[in-house]
């Protein structure tokens, strides 16, 4: 019979207690997390788009931007 409470908790319990202790820490954690998450998703989607469009981008076509000299 497990009547004693387990001390220590899971691996994220300390982080949870630190973040949830004050509202200002929680809001800061959410704002910074949203900013870093947005940057990570933006970077990943950009790399995926570049990988799928190799050879089709403006930078990949060498003849664009050059005109033939009129004779």
N, C-alpha and C positions, 0 to 999 in steps of 0.2 A: 504494500500500500504506500503510495507515494504522497504522503501528507506534507512533506517538506517542499518548499518552493525552490526551484532550481536557480542558483545564483550565477551570474555571469551572462546569461542569455546567449543570443546568437552573435555572429560576427558584426552585425550592423547595429546592435543595440547601443553601443557607445556613440556612434555617429548620430543615431536617431536622438539620443538624449542631448547631445551637444547642439544639434540643429534646432530641436524643438524647445530648447530652454527659454529662448526669448523670441519675440515676434520679429525684432529687427534682424536677428541672425537668420531666421527662417526666410524672410523676404529677400535678404541679400543672397542666400543660397539659391532660391528659386530664380531670381533675376540673372545671376551669374550662370546657373545651370541652363537657363533658356538661351542665353547668349552663346555659350559654348556648344550647346546642342545644335543651334541654328547654324553655326559655323561648320560643324562637323557634317551635317546633312548637306549644306551647300557645297562643301568641298567634294563629298562623295558623289553627289549628283553631277557636278561639273566634270569630274574625272570619268564617270560612266558615259556622259554625253560625248566627251571627246573620244573615248575609246570606240563608241558605236558609230562615230561620224568621221573616222580617219579617211582622208582623201576627198571628202565632200565639203570641207570647210574652205572659206575664202583664203586663208593662209596657205592651204595645201595646193592651190591652183596657181602655177607659176606664170601663166600668160595673162592673168587679170591685172589690169592697171598699166599694161604696156601697149602702146599704139604703134602700128606700123607706120613708118615714115612715108609720107606722100611724095611720090616722084613725079 
